[in-house]
């Protein structure tokens, strides 16, 4: 993934979600997340930076699980005609199912949206 794509996704998430200052952003040590521009954007919004240990996939287990689930429930079951079609389908999956509907074992079998509302 390129830095500009990561920055674009971060900016979209900040605009849509409006996270409170002090939110912790955890990522692996990919160059896009280590870039000065990306880290400056996080700091500009009061977001704390957390990085996984070098070569330690277990530090990012929740994200690794998400990508496994995304692939199993959507990507491997579809034959996308092009990148735009895949991008749209993944967006619908995340915003229309994964976050608001899908129950998660790690969240005591409620959706991420329900968990977030209860925590607010």
Beta strands, then each sheet from edge to edge (+ up, - down):
strand 1: 24-27
strand 2: 48-51
sheet 1: 1+ 2+
end
